[in-house]
Structures are given as C-alpha cells and as structure tokens.
Amino acid sequence: MNRQDIQKLIVGPIATVPTPFDKNFEVDYGRMHELAQGWVDNGLVKGRAVIKVAAAMGEGPMLRDDEWPYLLRTVSQATDGKAAIVCGLHYKDTKRTIEDAKRAQDMGAHALQVCPPIFNLPSQEDILDYFSDLSDAIDIGIMVYHTHWMPGGRVEIDTFLKMSDFEQVASVKWSCPEDVEYNDISKFTKIFNVISNGHTVQAHKLGARGYINLTAESYPAHDLKVWDLLESGKYDEAEKLEDSVNEPLRIFSAKVDSRSGGQGRVKKGVMALMGQGVGSSRPPSKPLNSQELDELREILIGFGWPVQATANEAMASQNSEY
C-alpha cells in the first residue's frame, strides 16, 4: 500500500483493544474472535475507526513473541476485511522491529504503531535511520508513536518533516512536549494523518485525522458520535461529550492506580461492566476489586451507557483469585 491508501484507513477513534486472558492468564483467542466480530458489528469499521491490537493499553508488552502474532491474526480473520487493523510494536532495535513488522504484515495488519527505539537512546539521526529502514522493509503503514516523555522517545518537528520521504510512514500519534507549540503539528498534518493523544478538538482543528480514547472498544457508539461531531465542525459539542466521559474516568483511574498498576485494568473493568468480560491483566497487575467496580459502575450509569453487569458479575468475569 502507498501512503495515500494507508491514510484512508487510519482515521477516526483509535480503539486500543484489550487482550483477553483466561483464569490461567493465557490468551483467550476464542474470546478475542467474538469481541472483534462485535466491534465491527458496532461500527468500528474501515474509514470510521481503527482497531489497534497488542499496544500498551492492550497489554502488548506483556505478550510473548509466540502470542501477539496469533492474536493479530485472530482479529484479522474475525473482522473479515471490514476493519482497519493496527498492531503495536514497541521498544526494539531495527533488526527486531523489521522481523516483527514482517510477521505483523503476514498476519493481516494494515499498519503498525511504532515508537522510537528508546532503549538505544537514539539521536535524531538514529530515529530517522530506524524509520527509514523499517519503511523500506515493509508494504504496510507506519504510525510513529511520539513517546517524548521517555528518554530517547522525543522526535523533533524537523525530524518528522524529514520522514516525508519515507513512503510507509503514513501517520503520527502526536503528544506535545511542554516546550513545543501545539500548533506546530500544522507543519505536518498535510503530510501525515496525525492522531491526537490529547487535546482532541484542538488537534482536529489543525488537521488531525483521529484521536486516542479510553472507551471505543467498550462502547463504540460514544466515540463514533464524538468523531461525527468533530467531522461536522461541532467542536463545542464534541469537547463537552468527550470531557463528560474522560474526566471522570481519569479521576477514577488515578485513584485505583495507587493500589495496583497496569494500563489495562480500568479498560478491562469497563469491558466487564458492559457485559464484555475479558479476564484480568497478567500479574503483578491486579484487577479492580468489588468496591472499585461498584464505583466504576455508577460512573458508567451516570454516562447513560447500557451497563450490563453488576459489580459482582463483573468481578467474576475477571477470572481472578485476587
């Protein structure tokens, strides 16, 4: 695929989907197949949204090298060509990243979310070489994940502009460092599909073509509505709707994270309460307990969402002894 074809796919709310685990913390591929079919049935389809597999919030770093490719293939088969699928590949050197990228391509990914090789502590030239070599090695898209808050993860504006020569680099998942003007993304929104990782409305006004969210996989209708409002230029309505969900969930997440860490814990709790249990995160992360789930349930009901499970039912669906 060329850049233009890839960019038609990487648009809308990015659903960073969780990895389902059974009671032994092994990947439940059958459950993933069911969920993926449901995501398509509920509107997470090409041209409207993206299904992102094995990324950080989907617990990709916790997956073995013999697990994530089959998880990706499961989603690809279940969605049957109807969904745009992105696979997360993070924190590896050029050789390993290219090897994994080719596997992801064979397993049905349309694009990859790739951050700079932070453990190499790369220079800007190293980052350019890394993405240039990766672009030359594959035929699917690349979304550059700007992890500027991590040592070695920052990509300068000029470096992004130089990536315009890399055919498979089609998108940038953008988060803005404190010493950079947010409006600077307008320098490359005509080159890449910018996916905002925060400041959704401001980014869309500047030309962004999608946004990271907390909930698209658990209740697609919410984020598809936010996207439709953005695309219609109804920015005040979009911001109000997005904030009405994100702010309570962020406050809740900050509170429960003090008991146990893990990027998938709240996401999995929401899924369980919406009747879409996906098991627990792998240890040492602990699932939400009954008190936390009860509080989260009231938050979701306050959104007007069709909550399907009680706290006790959600607790049981997490398949955990914690």
KAKA-V270816 format. One record per pair of residues at least 4 apart in sequence whose ideal C-beta (glycine too) atoms are under 6 Angstrom apart, sorted by sequence separation. I is the first residue (numbers start at 1). J is the second residue. D is the distance in Angstrom with one decimal. If there is no record, write none. Layout:
BEGIN
i=I j=J d=D
i=I j=J d=D
END
This chain:
BEGIN
i=1 j=5 d=4.4
i=21 j=25 d=4.9
i=22 j=26 d=5.3
i=54 j=58 d=5.6
i=63 j=67 d=4.4
i=79 j=83 d=3.9
i=92 j=96 d=3.8
i=97 j=101 d=5.9
i=122 j=126 d=3.5
i=128 j=132 d=5.9
i=155 j=159 d=5.0
i=176 j=180 d=5.5
i=180 j=184 d=5.7
i=185 j=189 d=5.8
i=188 j=192 d=5.5
i=196 j=200 d=5.2
i=199 j=203 d=5.4
i=204 j=208 d=5.0
i=215 j=219 d=5.7
i=216 j=220 d=5.7
i=220 j=224 d=5.6
i=234 j=238 d=5.9
i=239 j=243 d=6.0
i=242 j=246 d=5.7
i=243 j=247 d=5.3
i=246 j=250 d=5.9
i=253 j=257 d=5.9
i=264 j=268 d=5.3
i=281 j=285 d=3.9
i=288 j=292 d=4.1
i=309 j=313 d=4.0
i=1 j=6 d=5.1
i=39 j=44 d=4.2
i=40 j=45 d=5.8
i=44 j=49 d=4.3
i=55 j=60 d=5.2
i=63 j=68 d=4.4
i=92 j=97 d=4.7
i=104 j=109 d=4.2
i=117 j=122 d=5.7
i=122 j=127 d=5.0
i=148 j=153 d=5.6
i=155 j=160 d=5.9
i=189 j=194 d=5.0
i=203 j=208 d=3.7
i=229 j=234 d=4.4
i=271 j=276 d=4.5
i=272 j=277 d=4.6
i=288 j=293 d=5.0
i=300 j=305 d=4.9
i=309 j=314 d=4.6
i=22 j=28 d=4.8
i=54 j=60 d=3.5
i=116 j=122 d=5.6
i=147 j=153 d=3.5
i=148 j=154 d=4.1
i=163 j=169 d=4.8
i=176 j=182 d=4.9
i=301 j=307 d=5.5
i=44 j=51 d=5.7
i=196 j=203 d=3.4
i=215 j=222 d=5.8
i=216 j=223 d=4.1
i=271 j=278 d=5.2
i=280 j=287 d=4.2
i=300 j=307 d=5.1
i=20 j=28 d=4.2
i=89 j=97 d=5.9
i=104 j=112 d=5.9
i=229 j=237 d=5.0
i=230 j=238 d=4.8
i=54 j=63 d=5.9
i=76 j=85 d=5.9
i=146 j=155 d=5.5
i=185 j=194 d=5.5
i=229 j=238 d=3.8
i=75 j=85 d=5.9
i=213 j=223 d=5.1
i=268 j=278 d=5.5
i=20 j=31 d=4.1
i=89 j=100 d=5.1
i=101 j=112 d=5.7
i=116 j=127 d=5.0
i=174 j=185 d=5.6
i=200 j=211 d=4.4
i=20 j=32 d=5.4
i=39 j=51 d=6.0
i=196 j=208 d=4.7
i=226 j=238 d=5.4
i=117 j=130 d=5.7
i=253 j=266 d=4.8
i=54 j=68 d=4.4
i=194 j=208 d=4.2
i=297 j=311 d=5.5
i=72 j=87 d=5.2
i=195 j=210 d=4.3
i=196 j=211 d=4.6
i=197 j=212 d=4.6
i=226 j=241 d=5.5
i=193 j=209 d=4.2
i=226 j=242 d=5.1
i=265 j=281 d=5.7
i=87 j=104 d=4.4
i=189 j=206 d=5.9
i=264 j=281 d=4.8
i=294 j=311 d=4.0
i=189 j=207 d=3.1
i=293 j=311 d=4.0
i=53 j=72 d=5.2
i=262 j=281 d=4.7
i=269 j=288 d=4.2
i=172 j=192 d=4.7
i=174 j=194 d=5.2
i=186 j=206 d=4.7
i=265 j=285 d=5.9
i=171 j=192 d=5.5
i=185 j=206 d=5.5
i=290 j=311 d=5.2
i=293 j=314 d=4.9
i=53 j=75 d=5.3
i=87 j=109 d=4.3
i=171 j=193 d=4.3
i=172 j=194 d=5.3
i=173 j=195 d=4.6
i=175 j=197 d=4.2
i=293 j=315 d=5.9
i=89 j=112 d=5.3
i=175 j=198 d=5.9
i=262 j=285 d=2.8
i=85 j=109 d=5.4
i=93 j=117 d=5.6
i=171 j=195 d=6.0
i=173 j=197 d=5.5
i=269 j=293 d=5.8
i=273 j=297 d=5.2
i=85 j=110 d=5.4
i=86 j=111 d=4.7
i=87 j=112 d=5.5
i=88 j=113 d=4.7
i=89 j=114 d=5.2
i=90 j=115 d=5.2
i=260 j=285 d=5.7
i=290 j=315 d=5.1
i=84 j=110 d=5.3
i=142 j=168 d=5.0
i=204 j=230 d=4.7
i=260 j=286 d=4.0
i=86 j=113 d=5.5
i=91 j=118 d=5.9
i=141 j=168 d=5.8
i=142 j=169 d=4.7
i=157 j=184 d=5.4
i=164 j=191 d=4.9
i=269 j=296 d=5.4
i=273 j=300 d=5.8
i=60 j=88 d=4.6
i=91 j=119 d=5.9
i=114 j=142 d=5.8
i=127 j=155 d=5.9
i=143 j=171 d=3.9
i=144 j=172 d=5.0
i=145 j=173 d=4.6
i=146 j=174 d=5.5
i=160 j=188 d=5.2
i=15 j=44 d=5.5
i=111 j=140 d=5.6
i=141 j=170 d=4.3
i=146 j=175 d=5.4
i=148 j=177 d=4.7
i=110 j=140 d=5.9
i=111 j=141 d=3.2
i=112 j=142 d=5.5
i=113 j=143 d=4.7
i=115 j=145 d=4.0
i=122 j=152 d=5.5
i=138 j=168 d=5.9
i=143 j=173 d=5.5
i=109 j=140 d=5.9
i=121 j=152 d=4.5
i=135 j=166 d=3.9
i=287 j=318 d=4.3
i=51 j=83 d=5.0
i=76 j=108 d=2.8
i=111 j=143 d=5.8
i=113 j=145 d=5.2
i=115 j=147 d=4.6
i=118 j=150 d=5.1
i=124 j=156 d=5.7
i=127 j=159 d=6.0
i=131 j=163 d=5.9
i=135 j=167 d=5.9
i=54 j=87 d=5.6
i=55 j=88 d=3.3
i=105 j=138 d=5.5
i=135 j=168 d=4.1
i=275 j=308 d=2.9
i=287 j=320 d=4.9
i=17 j=51 d=5.9
i=50 j=84 d=4.8
i=51 j=85 d=5.3
i=52 j=86 d=4.5
i=53 j=87 d=5.2
i=54 j=88 d=4.9
i=69 j=103 d=5.1
i=73 j=107 d=4.3
i=118 j=152 d=3.9
i=128 j=162 d=5.8
i=132 j=166 d=5.5
i=135 j=169 d=5.6
i=201 j=235 d=4.9
i=273 j=307 d=5.5
i=274 j=308 d=5.7
i=275 j=309 d=5.4
i=72 j=107 d=4.4
i=73 j=108 d=6.0
i=105 j=140 d=5.0
i=118 j=153 d=4.9
i=124 j=159 d=4.8
i=131 j=166 d=5.8
i=214 j=249 d=5.4
i=287 j=322 d=6.0
i=12 j=48 d=5.1
i=13 j=49 d=5.1
i=14 j=50 d=4.8
i=15 j=51 d=5.3
i=16 j=52 d=4.8
i=50 j=86 d=5.5
i=94 j=130 d=5.4
i=98 j=134 d=6.0
i=256 j=292 d=5.2
i=273 j=309 d=5.2
i=286 j=322 d=4.7
i=9 j=46 d=5.9
i=12 j=49 d=4.3
i=45 j=82 d=5.2
i=97 j=134 d=5.9
i=101 j=138 d=5.0
i=116 j=153 d=5.3
i=201 j=238 d=5.9
i=14 j=52 d=5.5
i=45 j=83 d=5.7
i=46 j=84 d=4.9
i=69 j=107 d=5.0
i=131 j=169 d=5.9
i=201 j=239 d=4.6
i=280 j=318 d=4.7
i=16 j=55 d=5.0
i=19 j=58 d=5.5
i=36 j=75 d=4.6
i=40 j=79 d=5.1
i=94 j=133 d=5.3
i=98 j=137 d=4.6
i=10 j=50 d=5.9
i=18 j=58 d=5.6
i=19 j=59 d=4.8
i=27 j=67 d=5.2
i=277 j=317 d=2.9
i=279 j=319 d=4.5
i=280 j=320 d=4.1
i=16 j=57 d=4.3
i=17 j=58 d=5.5
i=33 j=74 d=5.3
i=37 j=78 d=5.1
i=273 j=314 d=4.8
i=16 j=58 d=5.3
i=32 j=74 d=4.9
i=36 j=78 d=3.6
i=40 j=82 d=4.9
i=200 j=242 d=5.9
i=272 j=314 d=3.7
i=36 j=79 d=5.3
i=40 j=83 d=5.4
i=29 j=74 d=4.9
i=33 j=78 d=4.4
i=272 j=317 d=4.7
i=272 j=318 d=6.0
i=248 j=299 d=5.1
i=218 j=270 d=4.6
i=218 j=271 d=5.0
i=218 j=274 d=5.0
i=55 j=113 d=5.8
i=245 j=303 d=5.8
i=9 j=84 d=3.9
i=219 j=305 d=5.5
i=9 j=110 d=5.2
i=10 j=111 d=5.9
i=6 j=111 d=5.9
i=6 j=141 d=3.5
i=10 j=171 d=4.7
i=7 j=170 d=5.1
i=3 j=167 d=5.8
i=6 j=170 d=3.9
i=3 j=170 d=4.7
i=44 j=220 d=5.3
i=43 j=220 d=5.0
i=42 j=220 d=4.4
i=43 j=224 d=5.2
i=10 j=193 d=4.9
i=7 j=193 d=4.7
i=14 j=210 d=5.7
i=11 j=209 d=4.8
i=12 j=210 d=5.3
i=14 j=212 d=5.3
i=11 j=210 d=5.2
i=13 j=213 d=5.2
i=17 j=217 d=4.6
i=15 j=216 d=3.8
i=15 j=217 d=4.4
i=13 j=216 d=4.4
i=59 j=264 d=4.8
i=57 j=263 d=4.7
i=56 j=263 d=5.4
i=13 j=223 d=3.8
i=13 j=227 d=5.4
i=12 j=227 d=4.9
i=62 j=282 d=4.9
i=18 j=264 d=5.3
i=18 j=267 d=5.4
i=18 j=268 d=5.4
i=25 j=282 d=4.9
i=20 j=278 d=4.0
i=21 j=279 d=4.0
i=20 j=279 d=5.4
i=18 j=278 d=5.0
i=23 j=319 d=4.1
END
